[in-house]
């Protein structure tokens, strides 16, 4: 929950946006991001083409981070893990750099990468196995190719039916 000080700071931030306007605010916020991280992420650049979109995104992102009971370093490490799990190189790099600025060590970053990989792998397997179980129960291609599915047993090929010599269908 947002504390009294945070609410006041939030309202002051909103008042500043109204005073400066969306275009000026967006440009100033992009400069701050570039100064802090050396570059502006592509998604922010594209959102900056519509300043109201960039401002609302950064307000949301900032407010979640500023009001979180988690230490900012851990917020960035979690964000790094999610970026890595989603296979987003830009997110991973951005949040890795932010985590280091917040005091994360090399070992902490490597551990987060390892954990995100482990959970991603488990997610891939769990999802694929669920789909396998659902689809194999009613496998139309299997039925048309003569695969017999018995409960609890591996699928086996049906034996071809022997036809009497000389008889055609």
N, C-alpha and C positions, 0 to 999 in steps of 0.2 A: 504494500500500500504506500502511496506517495505521502511522505512526511510534509509537515507544514512548510519547511524551508524549500523543499523540492517543488511544492505547488507554487510558491511565490516566484522561484526562479523560472519555472515553466511559464507562468503568466507574463513575467518580464520578457522572456524570449518571444512569446507571441506578440507582445506589444512592440518589440523591436522589429519584428517581421512586418507588422502593419505600418510602422513608421517608415521603414526603409523601402518597402515594396518587395514583391517576390523576385524580380529580376536581380536587384542589388543583393538581396539576402543570399540567393543561390550562388551568385558569383563570389561573394565573400566566404561562404561556407566551403566552396570548392577550393579557394586559395588556402584556407586553413588545412583542409585534407591533404592538399599537395605539399604544404610545408611540413606536416607531421609525418607523412608516409612516402614522400618523394614523387608520388604520382597520384592521379585521380583514377580510381577504378572505372572501367568502361561502363558499367551499369550506371554509375553516377553521372558520367558524361552524357549518356543517352537520356537519363531522367532530367538532366540539366537543360535539355532542349525544351522541356516543359517545367519551368521552375516550381510550379505548384506541386508537381509530382515529386520532384527531388526534395523539396522542403518537407512535405508530409512524410515521405519515407525516412528522412534523416531525423525528423522530430520523433517519429515512432521508435526508430532504432535507438536513438539517444535516450529517450525516456525509459525504455525497457532496461537499457544498460545502467542508467543513472539511478534507477529506483530498485535495482536488483539487490537482494540480500547477499548475493555471491560477490566475492572479491573480483575486481575487473580482470585480473590475470586469468582466473578460472573461466570467466565469461568468454574471453578470447581463446582459451584452450578448447573449450567446448565448441566454439564456432569453428576453430581449426579442424576439430574432429569431424564435424558435420560437413565442412567443405571437402575434406579428404574422402569421407564416405560417399559423398555425392559425385565424386570424381571431377570437382571443379578446381582446376589448377590456380585460377586467379583468386578464388575465395580462400583456398588453402594458403597460398603465398601471402595474401593480405593479412589474414588472421594470424599467421605464423609471425609475421613482422610485428603486428600489434601485440601479440603475446610476449614477444621478446622485449618490446618497449615497456610492458607492464611487469617485467622481471622474470619471465619464464626462462628456465634453464634449457640447455641443449638436451639434457636427459629427459626433462618433462615433455618437451616437444616430441622427441623420439618415442616416448611411451604413449603419448596421445595418438600418434600416427599408427603405432602398433595396435592399440586398442580399437581405433576406428576401423582398421583393416580386418581385425578379428570379428567385430560385430557386423561389418558389411558382408563378410564371407558367410557368417551364420545366417544373415538375412537372405542372401541369395539362395543358400541351400534350403532354408525353411520354406521360402516362397516356391521354389521349383518343386520340392517334394510335395507340397500341398497341391499344386497344379497337377503333378504326376498322379497323385492319388485320386483327385477328382476326375481327371480326363480318362484315365485308364479304366475306370469303372464302366464308362460308356464310350468305348473306343470304336467308333464306326469304321475308320480305316483298318483297324485290326480285324474286325469282323469280315470285311470284304476281302481281306487277304488270307483268310483262313486261320487266324490266330484264335485259339481257344483260351479264354481267361477263366481259370478256376479260382475260387476264393482261397487265399492263403498259399497258392502255388504260383510258380512262374508260368508265364504264357508259353504255350507249345503250339507248334504248327499242326494243323489237321492233316491226317494221312489222306493222300489222294484216293479217290474211289476208283477201283479197277473196273473197267468196262469190258464187256465181252468182245472178243475179237470180231472185227467185221461190222459191228454195229456203230452207226453214226448217229449223232444227235440231230 
